[in-house]
């Protein structure tokens, strides 16, 4: 399968853990994974958004299946169990080093 990834919040912030796990899982299944570009047809594209204030991704996507997820879409479900236990693929964010520890302990603004 040809898989496209979209970090709707952009690459300027923190790495998107869900996309990193999806990338690793699909690569382990032998799928071709890359950041989405507008000139390629994909079997599946994942859009992940963390923040509700981030504008939606309103670009036409050439894909057989489009899956959105993340707290920015007010989707509080988990990844499938087999994906959730997959170690993240740090290669999609090459400027970040691997880390062990908490990614976050909650919103400093007392968000729910």
C-alpha positions, 0 to 999 in steps of 0.5 A: 500500500502507498501511505501518505501522512499529514501533520495538520498542525505542521512540522514546526512544533513537536513530533506527532506520536500517532503519525510516527507509530502509524508510519512504523507499523505500515513500514513493518507491514511492507507499505510505502510511507511518505509525507503526503504530496499533492502529486501522488495517488495514495491508497490511504492518507492519515491526517492527524491534528492535535490542536482545535485552533489549527485550521483544517486541511482543506486541500484535495487529497487523491486517495482511496481512503482518508482517515482523520484523528487526534484531539484537534478533531475532537477524536479521543479514541486510541490507535488500534492496539497493534499500532499503539504498541509499535515503537515510533518511527523517528525517521519521519522527524529527522531533526528530533532525537529519540526520547524516553519519558513523558511527552506531556503531562497535560495542558498547563492552561487547565484544559479538560 
